[in-house]
Amino acid sequence: MTQQEQQEFTARLQEADAWMKGIEEQLKANDNTAGPRDALEARLRETEKIHHSSHNGQMIVDQALLAAEKLLQSGDEELRNSTNEKLKELKNQWDETSTYIVHCHSRIEWVWLHWSEYLKAYEEFELWLTKQRRSLDLDVELQMGLKEKLWQVEQQMVIVSDIKSQAVLLERLLDEAAALHSRIEDPSVDAKAQQRLQEDYMDVRDRAQERLMLLQKISEEHHMFHSHVQKFQSWLVSKTKELTELMKLDEPPESKLRALKTLDESMATEEKTLLHIEGVADAVRTNTSPAGAEAVQEEAEELRLGWQRLRQGLCEAEEGLHCSLDSHSQYVTRCQRLGEDIGRIREMLQDLDQELVDTQESKSCTETTEEQMEGQWRKYSVVRNTLAGKESQVELLKSQLKDLFRFSEDPRHLTDGVLAVVKEHQSVKSRASRLCSESELELRSLLRDPLLNFFQWANSVSQVMEASNNVNDFSNTAMLLQKIQGLLQNSAELQERLSLLQVKGDLLDSVFGTESSDDLQGELSAAVRTRELLHNQLLERKNRLESLISRTKDFDEAYKQILASLSTFRERLLAADALQPDILAKKSQLEQMLVLQKELEDSKAQLTVLETLVSSNQSSRTQYEKLCADWSELHRRVKVRDCDDIVSDHECFHGDLLNMEKWIMVMRQKLDSFCSPTGGWSVEGRRPEAQKLLGEFPEKEVHLQQIEAQGGKVLRRTSTDGQVHIRKDMERLRQRWNDLFTLSLNLNRLPEGQQMFQLLLQQTQSRQGEDESLEDLRYRWTLYKSKLKEVENSLIMTKPGLKERKELELMVSSKCGLLYRICRLALLLWLLFLALLLLAFLLPLMDDGNSCSLSNNFARSFNLMLRYDGPPPT
């Protein structure tokens, strides 16, 4: 009896040793954090399975301990000492193995969680960058007034501040990426990825800063305009008050006239300030919304009207004073002033007219280029705008002439001068408008010429391409090549002209207007892309025709080339047409077949060219027909559709296999929930749920048979190396199904389970309807009951005696209770560990000053554990 017990102990001991060595080998194979995320996840799942299987090792060790109990009670002291030594070694080995399991799994899981948290933070940062880019891609929204512009500046300052504050998060991301790369060595977190992330952030930061500077410039410009307006309004009020007080003073008219002259000189000087304010107003309107621009225009016009009213009041005051003086002296003074104004304006009109004449003569003397025409149009526009700005001065001449009619003298000589100035002004103005319009039309036509030339060129390209498709002799081929070369030369010229036109966006906006300019620029962009595409097609067609000419100069040479090409193609087809081991290889085979099919169809053109060279010699005709027959035979052997079906069948089988394994895993978890901590099974209070779960088995069994049938079909179309893996997958699926089926017997052995299964059966019959007959359902029920009976008989045959069975049940119950308490304690410890890990990631958000040192200390402890490469510590 002692010999038998010693053998049993030795067997249990060897079993435990083999299990622990196998686990250590699996751990060594997976104890690595470097590599891509999929590989790390796979290693995490493997270590998780190993960690979950540790209770199996504990049971094996416990069985060895149980087998050693009787040996320890033996009277042989040497046997007891030997047994104790072996038990001590077993316990030490088990402690090392279990510690290694926990350390390895924790190390890989920590890296996995670290990577996941980094990816989450990285995705949030990328989303933030995308949001900032989209906001920066939008044009600056025009505001109505200064207050709104200042609000806009403040808002942009907040955005810039927020962007700058993200630098801390970026620095943390880069640190995390560097730390993560030192462990996983994945390209997604290497130095290039970190540099790209930092460059994206700097680009967003710089663009936001540039927008802030632009908005500040716009607001400062508007503020300067308001300051000038207020200052000028104050000046108008002060001068009006000064004029009013001057006229109230009891002084001689001569003194008042001298004072009025001084005031008039200051007004003439301040007119430059008014012109400057009007120029600033034009610039402010450009960066203001339509309603705000209208308000700015009204403010500028109000200043002009106020200035004119003050000037008018000054003139009236002077007139009143002059009326009190000698009427003739007043008349002479006014005439002198009016004459000077007439001479000044006439000189200005003559200069502008001479500028128009010079510009027109320079246009007629030489051939005008695009740049010269643009310069002429700009000169005409400047003259026209200048004349429009001088309208107020001409009107002032009329007003001054009207005042002279109040005197008794006849101002006819001045009347002729004023009328001459008015006519000359209208003449020069109309001439400038006409020349500007004509120049603008010519410039528009000139700017559209590249597009018209492009359309003509594109039409010629289409004709040449169509003609090249039907080429049948060498003379036509040479002529087409000559045309293509000419079109390529024209294409280069078109590229230069279109590129030059694209960079002249401001000129296009000025000539065509914003809306038409946008449409024209869209046409330009499309023309540039189309020209590039047609240019490449011309180059390809040119190379093709040149190659066609060089290949087909001699029939024998062409025949040998095509024959060698088909022979090479046949060898490649033989190499590609073989069974493949997996899905990737099959997809690669499909791609190879598609490439071969494309190359074979392209080689049809060579046969067409060769046909044109076939002479009346019967031997040439025979050789050509043999090549055509070989080509057809090869085209038939390129089995693209068969390869596509093979890939589709393998993908369908693989997807169904994964879905079935997922269902088995979920169903196993649900069935385990019906097992109490003491090891008993019960459906009390959960009968509908158990009924639903058991009802899925018959239908899934049919699905399993379909998957096995699919697997057989895939096996027949897979190489020997791949069949080994597919058979292993099918055997693993069948084994998992049998294990799940055995687990379901715990519910079916209950009386409620039998009733529930008969009630699934009835519901399945009602759901199936016409698709499944009653005989099929009865057959499946009978088959299911026979499987239940077989499993129960196998369990009965392996059951021990009544007494031993009770003892075993008590032992298993106690073991299950102990394991349940251990699992609860492990769950609490695991939750504590996750809480500490979460705290480590939340510390940087709580205190920027102290969180770094705490996080670093916490990370160093894990770093030491993860870099430990030896056996687990005891």
Beta strands, then each sheet from edge to edge (+ up, - down):
end
